[in-house]
Amino acid sequence: MLHGWRMVLVSLALLPACTGPGGLSAGATTPDGGATSPDTGPPASAELAPLPDRGTVPGPVPLRRLTILEYNNTVRDLVGARVAPVFTRDQLGPDQNFWSSFSRGATVSSADDARRLMLSAEEIAASVLQDLPALLPCAAAPATPADEDACADELIARIGLRAFRRPLDAHEVDKLRALYRRQRAPELAGTFKDAIGDVLVALLEAPEFLYRWEVGPRGALREGMAVRFDGYELASRLSYLFWASMPDEALFTAAADGKLGTTTQLVAQARRLLADGRAAVAIEEFHQHLVEADDLEDLQKDASFRDYTPALARALVQETRAFAASVFVGAQADGKLTTLLSSTTAFLDGPLARFYGVPEPAGPTGSGTLPREQRAGLFTRAAFLASHADGSEDNPVRRGDTVLRRLMCLSMPEPADIAIPDIRPPPVNATVRQRFEAHGANACAVECHQKIVDPIGYAFEHYDAVGAWRTTDNGLPVDSHATIVLPSERIEFDDAIALSALLARRKEVHDCMSTQWLRNLLGREEVAGERPSLEALADDYRRNDDLRELMVALVRTKTFTHRAVSPGEVSP
């Protein structure tokens, strides 16, 4: 029998004395700098250099709980695929989403979250215990109490390493052994299976499992004004960037052998992870956040859109995710921004095909092509368009603002001391664009709305509140022609198709993609000291013109391998 209420207290007791960020021992081991082994990368003669960003002063590592996706993936990889994903978005406190950054797990769980995590740990353990021999590291099922104790010690070291993404320290091992022995003591008379279950629950409830500490078990390695991540910390940074999950055995082995200490070794691992099919999920998640379609299922649309249902909303999001991943992984992947922003390739089932007005695929879900005159790439998919619209009509400001922030990394601050009037109700004979143009003539809106935000949004006027194609609005022809006024030039385009093709060629957009991937890695906005990393990353991406190489180049930055010294951290 599992005693989860008691395990919460025990798991908190696993924490060692506060000597580093977040109350855990700060740590890093000195990398040995040895040549990459034949199965993990190129030979030493092909040694790669870091990107030229030596002037970088890394920012802090934010305290962050595993996101819901990371939690589910980590549980799966820790205890086996037989355990189904345990949380959906509405079953745990929501991930933090930042206006100019990307999602990360909430910093502090609520009391409800703590209870859900406790119950989840017990359910996972109960499921795993149904096939206990598959979990045990022993060669055979232990036959005597002494054999059981030895097997338990081996299990604590093995699964503890994987759960905490680093070796356990002596204090943590002692606490888990004591927990196991307490269950086996005469007063409780627990079975071997019960005691192993309690250890597993404690690990799953421990802060070291639930939070991405990225702090190793030894003393921190100070390099100048920063701390270098050790091998285990770098293994986690690699695996959560490329797989949204814990390290695999190859990464743990590389960390233990000191073979994550050079740029060549890091790049070799990055390429290996990216080539694995598991990379698709992290890439999908990035692009769902990029278009800000996280809450589409929860948005209420007017009843007049009779074919629009929560099931269709989920399908629209999944299609966007699948399309984005296809640019990075799979037989047709080319890693090109022009493909991401201009391709008509789609992944459709019957309802999606009917929504987009194309022939239904032969199989349950198959590759298809969207009408070239209607769709072009990520930002003309209905997931983005419906997410940035009102219940009954489209919203050019929301669409334009998101494209501006997400593809050009520009934001327009609200003017100070000026009241912003509401959009007027629609006149009988006016289109949405006509009403927004009248609003854009207000004093508060001339600079940002008339010149850049609204014109970007007008490009999407052919799409209604659910992202369906239309040629008229309120009985009048749609007008999607617009001009953006940038500091350097005026850019004119006819519609979203032309705008997408134009943006795919812009330097600002290429540079912004570098920024967005760096923010996704960091879980925050870059700080001023990280500008050298960002500039070197952008320069490298402009040369390669491959989004896959952009992901790999992240591991060559000092921002990937180092962090700021935390306040009060003890460091030599």
N, C-alpha and C positions, 0 to 999 in steps of 0.2 A: 504494500500500500504506500502511495506517495503522500508525503506531508508537505504540500507546496507552501502552505502558510508559514511553516517553519523554515523552509528553504530560503525564503526571501531574506530573512535575518542572517542566515548562514552565508548566503552569497555576498551580502554586503560586507561580511567579516573577512572575505577573501582579500579585500583591498589592503595593500601594504601601506607603510608610512608615507606621508606626503613629501615627495622630494622632486616632483616635476609637475607638468601641466595636468590639471584635472585630478590631482591627488594620487597619481600613479608614479612609480619610479620612472624618471626619464631615462632614455637609453639609446645607445647606438654602439655597434661594434666596429672596430676599424677594419675596413675592407682589405682583403689581401691583394687585390689588384691582379690576381693570377689570370692566365689565359683562359678563354672560354672553352668549356669542354665540347667535344665534337657534336653532341646531341643538343646543345643549347645555343649555338651561334657560330659565327665565323671565326677563323683562327686569329691568333694575336696579331699576325701581320696585317690584318684588315682593321686594325684598331680605329674606332671612330672617336672624334673629338666632341666634347660638349658644344652646344651652340655658343656663339660668341656673346655671352651675357654675363661676364665676370663681374660687372658692376652692379648686378642684382643684389638688393637687400631684401630677402624674403620676408613676407608677412607672417602672421600667426596662423596656426592650425586651429580652426574653430572646433569647439566641442560639438559633436553631432552624433545622434543616435543613427543606427542603420535606417535607411529609408525602408518603406514597406516592401519595395521590390528587393532591396538588398537583404532584408531579413528573410524573406521567403526563399531567395536563392541560396543564402548562406545555410539555412536550415537544411535545405535539400542536399547541398554538397557536403554538409557535416555528417548527416546521419543516413543519407541515401535517398534515392529518387522515389522510394516507396512511400515516403511521407509527402502528402499533397501540400501545396501552398496553404498557409494557415491564415493569412490576413488579406482582406480586401481594403480598399480605400476608406470604407465607412466603418471598419471594425477596429481601427486603431487611430489614435490622434494623428491628424494630417501631417504630412511632411511639410517642412517650411518651404515656401516658394517666395523667391525674391524678385522684385520688379525688374531688376537689371541683371539677375544672375540665374541660378538653377536650383533645383530642389535639393534639400538635404533633410535628414531626419531631425525631428524636433530636439531641441537642446535638453529639455527636462520633460519627462513623462508625467502626466497627471495621475491622480489616484486611480481613475478608471483605467488608464493605460497600464498602470502597474498590475492591476488585477487581471486585465486581459493577457498581459505578458506572462503572468504567473500561471494562469489557466492554460495558455498555449504551451508553456514548457511542460506541464503535466501531461497534456494530450500528446505532445510529440514523444515524450518519454514512454508513455503507455503504448504508443504505436510501435516504437522501436523495440520494446521489450517483448513484443509478440514473436520476434525473431532474434532473440538475444545472441545466439552463436555468431550471427553475421556481424554483430558489433564488436565482439570480443577479439582482442589481439592474440589470445592463447591459441596454440596450435590445435588443442583439443579441449573439450569441455572439462573444466576443473573437477576433480573427483573428490578431493578432500578439502577441509577448511583451510589448510595451509596453501593448497593449490589455488583456492579461490582468492585468498588474500594476495598472493603473488600476481594473479591475473588482474585483480583490481588495481594494484599498484601500476602495472604495465598500462592498463587502460587509462588511468588518470593522467599518466605522462603523455600518452599518445593522443587521446581525444582532447586533453587540456591544451596541448600545443595547437591543435587545429581550431578549437573553439575560441581561444584567445589570440590566435594568429601569431603566436610566439611561444617559446618555451615557458613553462611555469617556473616561478621562482620557488625557493624552498618554503617560504611562508605559505604560498598558495597550495603547494603539494601537501603540506602538513594539515591544512584546514580540510582539504578534501579527503585525505586519509582518515582524519578524525571523524568526519561525517559518515564515511563508510563503516568504520568500526563501531560508532555509536548505534547505527542501525542493526549491526550484528550482535550487539551486546545482549546478555541474557534478559535484561529488563524489557527490551523491545523484541528480541528473538526474531528479527527480520531475516528473510531469506537472502541468499546471494543476489537474486534477481531484484528484490526490493531495494537492497543497498545500492546496487548499480543504478537503479532508477533514480534514487535520491541524488546520487552524484551527478547524473545527467541533468536533472532538473536544476540543481544548483549552478551548473555551468551555463545552462541556457538562460538563467535569470541574472547572471553576474553582469555588472556594468562593463567588464572587459569584453564580454561577448556582444552586448547590446549596443555599445558605443564604439565608434571608430576612433580609438585613442591614437593609433599610430605612434605609440611611445613604447620603446623596447624595455627589456628587464634590467639592463645594466646602466652604468653611468653615461650621461650624454657626451657625445663627441663634439666639442666646440671647434668650429672652424671660423676664425675671425669673429664677425658679429652675428653668426648664425650657428645653428645646430644641424649636423648632417644626419639624415635618417639612416638607421642601420639596415641590414639585409632584410630582416623580417618586416620592418616598416615599409621598405620599398616593395617587398613582395605584395603587401596589402594595397599599396597605392597602385601598383600595376593591375592587380586582379579586380579591384573595384572600379578602376577606370575602364578596363576593356570588357569585363564580364559582369559587373555589378554583383560580385560575389567574392567569397573567400579565396585565398590562394589554393592552387592544386598541389599535388605531391611534387611536381617538378619545381615549382617555385619554392616550396618549403625546403627541398633539397638544396637548391641553389643558395638560399639564404643561409642554411646551416654550413655549407661549404665555402662561404665567403665569395660567391660568384655572382653577386649583384653590385659589385663595387666599381665597375667601369662602365662607361657609356656604351661600349660595344656589347657588354653583357646585358645591360638594360634594354637596348634596342633589339637584341636577339629575342629576348623574352617578349617584348612588345609585339614583334612580328608573329611570334608563335601564338600568342593569345588572340591577335586580330585574325589570324588564319583559321581559328577554331570557330565552329558554328555558334558557340555560346556568346560570341561578341555581338551577334545581331541584337540581343535584348538590350544591352547597354546603349547601342547606337539608336535603336528605336526610342528608348526612353529620352535620350538627348533631344531628338527631333520633336517628340511630342511636347517637351517643355519649350523648345525653340518656337513652335507655332502657338504655344500657350493654349493647348486643347485639353488640358487636364480635367476640366470640369464640364465637358460637353454633355455627358450623360445626365447631369443634374440641371441643365438649363431647360426652362420651360418655354415651349414654342406655342404660337397661337394654334387654336384648334382647326383653323382653316388649312393647315398643313397636315392633311389627313394621313398621308403615308409616312409621316415622320414620327418615329417611335424611339424609346430608349434603346431598343435592340438595333435599330438603324444607326443611332448615334454611336453605339459601341463599334459597329461595323465600320463606320466612317473613320473612327480613330485607328482601328486596327489596320485598315487599308493604308492610311497615312504612314503608320509605323512600318508596315511591310515594304512600302515603296522606298522609304528613306533607307532602310537596311539594305535594299537591293543595290543601292549605289555604292555600298561599301563591301558587301560580301556576296558570294554567289558567282555563277558563271558569267553573268552579264555586267558585273560591277566594273566601273571604270574610275570611281573616286572623283569625278569631275563636278565642280560646282554648277556648270552649265547643265549637266544631267539632272542634278538635284532641283534646279530651278526651272527647267524647261521640258523635261521628259513627259511624254504622254503615257508611259507604261503604268499599268494599274494591276491590282490583285483583287479580283472581284468574285463575289458569289451572285446568286440570282437577284436578290433585292438590291444590291449595290449596282449591278449592271442596269437594272431598270431605273434606278435613281439617276444614274449618269447618262441614260439613254443610249446604251450600247448593247450589242448582242450578248446574251448570257453565255458564260463559259461552259465548256463541255463537262467539266468536273465540278465538285462541290465548291472549290475555290481555285481559280486559275488566273494565269496572266492574261491581261487584255490590253487594249489600247483605248484611251479616251479621245474624244473628238479634238483634233488639233486646233480647230478654230475656237474651242471653248476652254481647254485646260492646258496648262503648261507648268509642270513641276509642283513643288511642295505647297506653295502659297495659293494655288488655285484649286486645291482639294477642299472638299466640303467641310472637313474637320476644322480647318482654320477659319473658313468663312462663316460657318454656323456659330463657332465659339466667339466670334467678334461681331455679333449682330444682336439686335434686340429680339423680343419675342415675336413681333409681327413684321419687322422690316430690318433691312440692313443698316449698318452704322459706319459711314465712311471714316469718321474720326477714330473709332476703335481699330479698324483695319489699318488705316494709315499709320497710326501711332505704333502699332505692333511691328509692322514692316520696318518702320524707321528705327525702332529700338533693337529689334532682333537681327536685322540684316545690315544696318548701317551703323549700329551702336551709337545712335544719336537720340537725345531726348530733349524735349522742349519744356522748360520749367514754366509753371503757371506765373503769369505776370502779377507783381505785388500790387496791392491796394486797388485792384480793379475787380468789380463784380462781374462774374461771368453769367450771362443770361442763359436761361434754358432754351432748348430747341422748341420752337413753336409747334403746336399740333398741325398735322398736315392739312393744308387747304384742299378743297375738293379737286382742283385741277393742277396740283403740283406734284413733282417727283421728289424723292428723298434728296437727290442732289440739289434741287432748287431750294429746298428748305435749308440745307446745310450751307449753301452758298450765301444765303441771306444772313445766316448766323455768323459766317466767316467775315462778314463786313463790319462786325462790331469792333470797337477800338482794341479790345483785348485780344482779338484773334488775327489781326492783319498780318503780323510778322510770321507767326508759326502756322496758323491754319491756312491762310490764303496761299502762302508761298510753298509749303512743303507737306504738312500733315494731310490736309484735306485732299489735295490733288492726288496723293498716293492712294487714298481711300477711294476716290472717284474712279480709279482704274478698275475697281472691283464692282462697279455698279451693275454689271451683267449677272450678278449672283444675289439671290434673295436672302431672306433671313435664315434659311436652312442650307444655303450654299448651292441651291439648284439654279441652273442656267435660265435666263429670261432675256427677252428682247424688248419688253415694254415694262414700264413702271407707272402704275396708276393710269394705264391707258395711253401713255405717251412713250415715244421711243427712248430707249436708254442712251445716255450720253456718257461714255467712259473716256473720252479724250481729255487729257490734262497736261499741265506743264509744271515741273518742279523748279523752283528758283534756289539754287545752291550758291554759296559764296563765290564759287569759281565760274559757274556757268548755269544756263537754263537747259533743262532736259524735257523734251516733248515726247509724248507717247500716245498711242491710240486706245490701249486697253491693258488689262492685266497680263495678257500674253506678251505684248511688246515690252511692258514694264519688267516682267520677269527676265526676259532675254537681255534687256539693258542692264539690270542689276547684276546678272551673272558675269558681266564683263567689267564691272566697276572695281577699281582698286579699294575703295572704301568698304565694299562688301567682302572682298577677299580678306582684308585686314580684320574686319569685324568677325568673320568666322574663326580666325585665330584667337581673338578675344573671347568669344563664346566658349570655345573648347577649353581655354585656360580657366575661365570661370567655373565651368563644369567640373574640372579637376579640383579646384580649390574649394568649391562650395561657398564661394563669396566673390565679391568684386576684387580685382587686383588692387594693390596699394601702390603708392608712388614709387617705392623702391623696387617694384617688380617690373617697371617699364622696360628695362633692358631685356628681360626674358621675353616680354610680349613683342618687342620690336624685332628681336632675333627670330622668334617664332614666325612672325608675319613675313619677314624677309625670306625665310626658308620655304614657307608655303607658296609665296609668289614664284619662287624658282621652280618648285616641283609641280604646282598646280594639281595636287592630288590630296583629297581630304583624308585618305587613309594615311598618307605620309605625314599629314599634319598631326594626326593622333600619335603616330610614332615619334614625331619630333618633340612632343611634349616631354618625353622622358629624358631628352637631352638638355633640358633647361635646369638651371639652378633652382628655380621655383619648384621643380619636381623633387629634387634630391635634398633640399634644405628647408628649414623653417626658422622663424624667429625664436629667440630665447624667450621663454615664458616668464612673466613677472614672478619673482621669487624663486625661480628655478635654481637648484644647486648644480653648478656646472664648472668643471675645472678650466 
